[in-house]
Each structure stands twice: as C-alpha cells, then as structure tokens.
Amino acid sequence: MKPDMFSQPVTILVGLGFPAEIRGVTDAYRHLAEWPASLRDTAHSVALKACQAALHAEIEAETARGLFVAFAEKHDLLAPETLAIAASRMRGDRDPHVQ
C-alpha cells in the first residue's frame, strides 16, 4: 500500500448526495482544496494542513484521515455506512471485516 493511502476509504456524499470514495491523502486534499472559500472553517483548515503534512511525510496518512473524517462529520458529508462504522469504533465494537 502506498504511504498516502488510507487503510479504509472514507465515503462522503458530494453534489446531490452521490457517494464518493476518498481513498487517500491526495483525494482528501483535492476535496478540501475545492471546498468553497465561503464555507471554510477551523475544521477545514486543520484537515487541509494535516493532508499537506501527510503529503510531505511529516505525519501518518491515518492521522490525516482522522482529521478529514472529523471535517466530513462536522459538515454532514459522511455517507450513512461510514457513520455506522465510525460510531461502532467509538463504542469499541470489532470490525466484522477484520479477522
């Protein structure tokens, strides 16, 4: 796996609610860079800086992923399945896909 790839993609809703898979730091950075300037906030800034740092190998891709997920949650972008997985991890449930 390439160092900028996420262990699991983040599925967000774009446009008129179409799902898009964010598979790595580059995808997340691209999405954040295209985010409208009028909607940018602290969560956006933190996630964007984390993606930049991950692209320069200053932090792990998974750290950037976590901050991107936080940004996506704040802006109600996470696809419903992604929300369920995130909630189960917060509760400490085991991922049924991982042996």
NUMAR-587400 format. One record per residue (C-alpha): x, y, z. Coordinates in steps of 0.2 Angstrom, whole numbers. Each point is the difference from the previous one (the first is absolute). Layout:
N
@px X | py Y | pz Z
...
***
This chain:
99
@px 0 | py 0 | pz 0
@px 6 | py 17 | pz -4
@px 5 | py 11 | pz 15
@px -14 | py 13 | pz -4
@px -14 | py -13 | pz -2
@px -13 | py -2 | pz 14
@px -2 | py -17 | pz 8
@px -18 | py 2 | pz -3
@px -8 | py 13 | pz -13
@px -11 | py 13 | pz 7
@px -17 | py 1 | pz -9
@px -7 | py 17 | pz -1
@px -15 | py 7 | pz -9
@px 3 | py 13 | pz -14
@px -11 | py 10 | pz -11
@px -17 | py -5 | pz 1
@px 4 | py -14 | pz 13
@px 10 | py -11 | pz -11
@px 13 | py -11 | pz 9
@px 18 | py 3 | pz -3
@px 14 | py -10 | pz 7
@px 15 | py 9 | pz 7
@px 14 | py -13 | pz -1
@px 15 | py 10 | pz 6
@px 8 | py 16 | pz 5
@px 0 | py 7 | pz -18
@px -18 | py -3 | pz -2
@px -4 | py 8 | pz 16
@px 11 | py 15 | pz -4
@px -8 | py 2 | pz -17
@px -17 | py 0 | pz 8
@px 5 | py 13 | pz 14
@px 9 | py 11 | pz -13
@px -16 | py 1 | pz -10
@px -11 | py 4 | pz 15
@px -8 | py 17 | pz -2
@px 9 | py 14 | pz 8
@px -16 | py 7 | pz 8
@px -2 | py -17 | pz 9
@px 17 | py -2 | pz 7
@px 2 | py -1 | pz 18
@px 12 | py -6 | pz 14
@px -4 | py -19 | pz -4
@px 4 | py 3 | pz -18
@px 17 | py 9 | pz 4
@px 5 | py -14 | pz 12
@px -4 | py -14 | pz -13
@px 8 | py 9 | pz -14
@px 16 | py 3 | pz 10
@px 0 | py -18 | pz 5
@px -1 | py -6 | pz -18
@px 14 | py 12 | pz -5
@px 11 | py -7 | pz 15
@px -4 | py -18 | pz -5
@px 4 | py 4 | pz -19
@px 17 | py 5 | pz 7
@px 2 | py -15 | pz 11
@px 0 | py 10 | pz 15
@px -15 | py -9 | pz 8
@px -8 | py -17 | pz -4
@px -14 | py -1 | pz -13
@px -12 | py -7 | pz 14
@px 2 | py 16 | pz 10
@px -5 | py 10 | pz -15
@px -14 | py -12 | pz -3
@px -7 | py 2 | pz 18
@px 0 | py 19 | pz -2
@px -8 | py -1 | pz -17
@px -14 | py -11 | pz 7
@px -2 | py 13 | pz 14
@px -2 | py 13 | pz -13
@px -12 | py -11 | pz -10
@px -11 | py -3 | pz 16
@px -1 | py 18 | pz 4
@px -6 | py 4 | pz -17
@px -12 | py -15 | pz -1
@px 9 | py -7 | pz -15
@px 3 | py -18 | pz 6
@px -10 | py -13 | pz -9
@px -12 | py -10 | pz 12
@px 11 | py -16 | pz 0
@px 15 | py 10 | pz 5
@px -9 | py 8 | pz 14
@px -5 | py -18 | pz 7
@px 18 | py -6 | pz -1
@px 6 | py 16 | pz 9
@px -13 | py -2 | pz 13
@px 4 | py -18 | pz 3
@px 19 | py 3 | pz 2
@px -4 | py 14 | pz 12
@px -9 | py -13 | pz 10
@px 14 | py -12 | pz -1
@px -9 | py -13 | pz -11
@px 11 | py -12 | pz -11
@px -1 | py 3 | pz -18
@px -8 | py -16 | pz -7
@px 11 | py 2 | pz -16
@px 16 | py -2 | pz 10
@px 5 | py -17 | pz 5
***
